[in-house]
Amino acid sequence: MAGYEAKVAEVMGFYGLFIVELDEVMPFAAAEEKGIVTDELLEQFADTVQNEKFCIYGTLHSYRTDN
């Protein structure tokens, strides 16, 4: 999902953030096949149909540097 990672990195960079790791990135159809589509995800997916530039973000974690 390099395209997704690039889009997320672009948005995060706008806020001065960067990606350390992405987890469970997959097309919506794959999530349906795995049976992990929730009502929240269905609602988010409906938003993406209206705007193809939408990215869906799940849980975000932030970490402080050791500096």
N, C-alpha and C positions, 0 to 999 in steps of 0.2 A: 504494500500500500504506500509506495513511495510518493504518489501524488497527494495523498492525504497528509503524510508527514510534512511535505513541502508547504502545504497550505497552513497547517498548524504552526510550523516553524515561522512562517511569514507573520502570522497574527501575533504569536508570542514575542517575536522580535520587535514588533511595534511597541510593545509594553516593556521592552528591556529584559525579557525573559528568554530562556532557551529550553529545549527539550532534552531531558536525560534519557527517558525511556517511554515507549508506547507499549501498551498491553492490550491484547484482544482486539486488534484492529482488523475488521473484516467487512466485506460487503453485506448489506442488509439481508440479502437472500441467504447468505451463509448463516447469519444469526437466526433466521427463521428455521433453517434446516436443523440447527443445533437446539432449537426450542428455547432460546434465551431472549426472545423478544418480549419486552414488558409493555404495559400500557404507556409508560413514560416514553419508551423508545418509539412506539407507534406514533405518538403525538409529535415527537421530534422529527421523525421521518416524514410526516405530513408537511412539516415546515420546509423540508428540503425539496419537496416536489414543487413548491411555489417559487423557490429560488435555488438554482443549480450551484450557486457559489456558497451555499450554506455548508458549514462543517458542524458536526455534532460532537460535543465534548462531554465526556463523562466526568469521573472524579479527577480533580486536579490536586496535586500535592506540591507544596513549595518547601525548599530546603535552604537553610542559611549556609553561607560559605564558612570555612574555618578561619578566614582572614580576620 
